[in-house]
Amino acid sequence: MAFPARLGKRQLLIKPSVAWINYGLEAEGLVVDAICNPPNRCLVLGNSLRETTLTASGSQRFNGIGPGLDIEVNTGRYGPLGVSLFMGARAYAIVGDRSFSFETEETFDDPIGMDRAVGRFEVEVAPWMFRGHVGIRFSLLGNEE
Protein backbone atom coordinates (compact mmCIF):
# COMPACT_ATOMS: atom_id res chain seq x y z
CA MET A 1 0.00 0.00 0.00
CA ALA A 2 1.39 3.40 -0.95
CA PHE A 3 0.07 6.93 -0.44
CA PRO A 4 1.26 9.29 -3.21
CA ALA A 5 2.23 12.88 -2.49
CA ARG A 6 4.17 15.64 -4.29
CA LEU A 7 7.57 17.00 -3.27
CA GLY A 8 8.10 19.89 -5.66
CA LYS A 9 8.14 18.29 -9.11
CA ARG A 10 8.86 14.83 -7.74
CA GLN A 11 6.40 12.13 -6.77
CA LEU A 12 6.73 10.92 -3.20
CA LEU A 13 5.34 7.58 -1.98
CA ILE A 14 4.60 6.99 1.70
CA LYS A 15 4.39 3.26 2.43
CA PRO A 16 3.25 2.08 5.87
CA SER A 17 3.65 -1.62 6.62
CA VAL A 18 3.57 -4.38 9.19
CA ALA A 19 6.74 -6.47 9.33
CA TRP A 20 7.93 -9.72 10.88
CA ILE A 21 11.51 -10.76 11.69
CA ASN A 22 13.03 -14.07 12.74
CA TYR A 23 16.64 -13.96 13.93
CA GLY A 24 19.12 -16.10 15.80
CA LEU A 25 21.39 -15.08 18.65
CA GLU A 26 24.52 -16.90 19.79
CA ALA A 27 26.20 -16.23 23.15
CA GLU A 28 29.38 -17.45 24.79
CA GLY A 29 30.21 -17.49 28.50
CA LEU A 30 33.52 -17.71 30.33
CA VAL A 31 34.38 -18.20 34.03
CA VAL A 32 37.99 -18.11 35.21
CA ASP A 33 38.72 -18.82 38.88
CA ALA A 34 41.71 -19.91 40.97
CA ILE A 35 41.80 -21.69 44.33
CA CYS A 36 44.95 -22.30 46.35
CA ASN A 37 45.76 -24.41 49.41
CA PRO A 38 46.32 -22.90 51.94
CA PRO A 39 44.11 -19.91 51.08
CA ASN A 40 45.75 -16.51 50.51
CA ARG A 41 49.24 -18.08 50.13
CA CYS A 42 49.33 -18.99 46.45
CA LEU A 43 52.73 -17.36 45.82
CA VAL A 44 54.64 -19.50 48.36
CA LEU A 45 56.41 -22.45 46.68
CA GLY A 46 55.01 -25.88 47.45
CA ASN A 47 51.38 -24.81 47.73
CA SER A 48 48.75 -26.29 45.44
CA LEU A 49 46.97 -24.07 42.93
CA ARG A 50 43.91 -25.02 40.92
CA GLU A 51 42.90 -22.87 38.01
CA THR A 52 39.37 -23.37 36.76
CA THR A 53 38.35 -22.24 33.28
CA LEU A 54 34.78 -22.94 32.23
CA THR A 55 33.43 -22.09 28.77
CA ALA A 56 29.97 -22.63 27.35
CA SER A 57 27.82 -21.37 24.52
CA GLY A 58 24.16 -21.32 23.63
CA SER A 59 21.85 -20.07 20.91
CA GLN A 60 18.19 -19.25 20.47
CA ARG A 61 15.88 -17.99 17.71
CA PHE A 62 13.52 -15.06 18.31
CA ASN A 63 10.54 -13.56 16.48
CA GLY A 64 9.39 -9.95 16.32
CA ILE A 65 6.48 -8.12 14.74
CA GLY A 66 5.78 -4.44 14.36
CA PRO A 67 5.13 -1.35 12.26
CA GLY A 68 7.25 0.05 9.47
CA LEU A 69 7.33 3.13 7.29
CA ASP A 70 9.12 3.67 3.96
CA ILE A 71 9.38 6.94 2.07
CA GLU A 72 10.27 6.73 -1.61
CA VAL A 73 10.89 9.52 -4.08
CA ASN A 74 10.98 9.02 -7.84
CA THR A 75 14.21 10.60 -9.12
CA GLY A 76 13.86 10.07 -12.83
CA ARG A 77 13.18 7.94 -15.83
CA TYR A 78 15.86 6.61 -18.16
CA GLY A 79 14.25 4.96 -21.15
CA PRO A 80 12.15 2.05 -19.86
CA LEU A 81 13.71 2.24 -16.35
CA GLY A 82 12.39 4.29 -13.46
CA VAL A 83 14.79 5.14 -10.63
CA SER A 84 13.80 6.04 -7.08
CA LEU A 85 15.52 6.53 -3.72
CA PHE A 86 13.97 5.24 -0.54
CA MET A 87 14.53 5.17 3.20
CA GLY A 88 12.61 3.52 5.95
CA ALA A 89 12.44 2.28 9.49
CA ARG A 90 10.95 -0.70 11.33
CA ALA A 91 10.21 -1.37 14.98
CA TYR A 92 9.79 -4.99 16.11
CA ALA A 93 8.25 -6.08 19.41
CA ILE A 94 9.98 -9.33 20.37
CA VAL A 95 7.27 -11.89 21.15
CA GLY A 96 7.43 -14.95 23.38
CA ASP A 97 10.19 -15.82 25.82
CA ARG A 98 13.00 -13.28 25.39
CA SER A 99 15.66 -15.18 27.32
CA PHE A 100 17.69 -18.36 27.21
CA SER A 101 20.25 -19.97 29.48
CA PHE A 102 23.13 -22.44 29.23
CA GLU A 103 25.65 -23.94 31.63
CA THR A 104 28.76 -26.05 31.99
CA GLU A 105 30.51 -27.85 34.84
CA GLU A 106 33.81 -29.49 35.69
CA THR A 107 34.65 -31.96 38.47
CA PHE A 108 38.03 -31.94 40.24
CA ASP A 109 39.88 -34.57 42.30
CA ASP A 110 43.34 -33.14 42.97
CA PRO A 111 45.59 -32.23 45.96
CA ILE A 112 43.21 -29.41 46.90
CA GLY A 113 40.35 -31.91 47.17
CA MET A 114 37.15 -33.06 45.48
CA ASP A 115 35.13 -30.23 44.03
CA ARG A 116 32.73 -29.31 41.28
CA ALA A 117 32.68 -25.95 39.48
CA VAL A 118 29.52 -24.84 37.67
CA GLY A 119 29.11 -21.90 35.30
CA ARG A 120 25.54 -20.76 34.55
CA PHE A 121 24.80 -18.07 32.00
CA GLU A 122 21.57 -16.30 31.06
CA VAL A 123 20.87 -13.98 28.13
CA GLU A 124 17.85 -11.70 27.85
CA VAL A 125 17.15 -9.69 24.70
CA ALA A 126 15.57 -6.25 24.71
CA PRO A 127 11.78 -6.11 24.24
CA TRP A 128 12.12 -4.00 21.05
CA MET A 129 14.42 -4.14 18.02
CA PHE A 130 14.79 -1.19 15.62
CA ARG A 131 16.05 -1.20 12.05
CA GLY A 132 16.61 1.48 9.42
CA HIS A 133 17.45 1.20 5.74
CA VAL A 134 18.18 3.27 2.62
CA GLY A 135 18.40 2.20 -0.98
CA ILE A 136 17.89 2.76 -4.66
CA ARG A 137 15.18 1.02 -6.66
CA PHE A 138 15.08 0.37 -10.40
CA SER A 139 11.65 -0.29 -11.91
CA LEU A 140 10.83 -1.52 -15.38
CA LEU A 141 8.20 0.96 -16.59
CA GLY A 142 8.14 0.03 -20.28
CA ASN A 143 8.56 2.32 -23.26
CA GLU A 144 7.37 5.91 -23.12
CA GLU A 145 4.53 6.62 -25.50
Residue pairs with C-beta under 8 A, 6 or more apart in sequence:
1 15
1 16
1 17
2 13
2 14
2 15
2 72
3 13
3 14
3 15
3 16
4 11
4 12
4 13
4 14
5 11
5 12
5 13
5 14
6 12
7 73
10 73
10 74
10 75
11 73
11 74
12 71
12 72
12 73
12 74
13 70
13 71
13 72
13 73
13 74
13 84
14 69
14 70
14 71
15 69
15 70
15 71
15 72
15 88
16 67
16 68
16 69
17 67
17 68
17 69
17 70
18 65
18 66
18 67
18 68
19 65
19 66
19 67
19 68
19 90
19 92
20 63
20 64
20 65
20 92
21 63
21 64
21 65
21 90
21 92
21 129
21 131
22 61
22 62
22 63
23 61
23 62
23 64
24 59
24 60
24 61
24 62
25 59
25 60
25 61
25 62
25 123
25 125
26 57
26 58
26 59
27 57
27 58
27 59
27 100
27 102
27 121
27 123
28 55
28 56
28 57
29 54
29 55
29 56
29 57
29 102
29 104
29 119
29 121
30 53
30 54
30 55
30 119
31 52
31 53
31 54
31 117
31 119
32 51
32 52
32 53
32 54
33 51
33 52
33 117
34 42
34 49
34 50
34 51
34 52
35 49
35 50
35 52
35 112
35 115
36 42
36 47
36 48
36 49
36 50
36 112
37 47
37 48
37 49
37 111
37 112
37 113
38 47
41 47
42 49
48 110
48 111
48 112
50 108
50 110
50 112
50 115
52 106
52 108
52 117
54 104
54 105
54 106
54 117
54 118
54 119
55 104
55 119
56 102
56 103
56 104
56 119
56 121
57 102
58 100
58 101
58 102
58 121
58 123
59 100
60 100
60 123
62 94
62 96
62 98
62 125
63 94
63 95
63 96
64 92
64 93
64 94
64 95
64 129
65 92
65 93
65 95
66 90
66 91
66 92
66 93
66 128
67 90
67 91
68 88
68 89
68 90
68 91
69 88
69 89
70 86
70 87
70 88
71 86
71 87
71 88
72 84
72 85
72 86
72 137
73 84
73 85
73 86
74 82
74 83
74 84
75 83
75 84
75 85
76 82
76 83
77 83
77 141
77 144
79 143
79 144
80 140
80 141
80 142
80 143
80 144
81 138
81 139
81 140
81 141
82 138
82 139
82 140
82 141
83 136
83 137
83 138
83 139
84 136
84 137
84 139
85 134
85 135
85 136
85 137
86 134
86 135
86 136
86 137
87 132
87 133
87 134
87 135
88 132
88 133
88 134
89 130
89 131
89 132
89 133
90 130
90 131
90 132
91 128
91 129
91 130
92 128
92 129
92 130
92 131
93 127
93 128
94 125
94 126
94 127
94 128
94 129
98 124
98 125
98 126
98 127
99 122
99 123
99 124
99 125
100 122
100 123
101 120
101 121
101 122
101 123
102 120
102 121
103 118
103 119
103 120
103 121
104 118
104 119
105 116
105 117
105 118
105 119
106 116
106 117
107 114
107 115
107 116
108 114
108 115
108 116
108 117
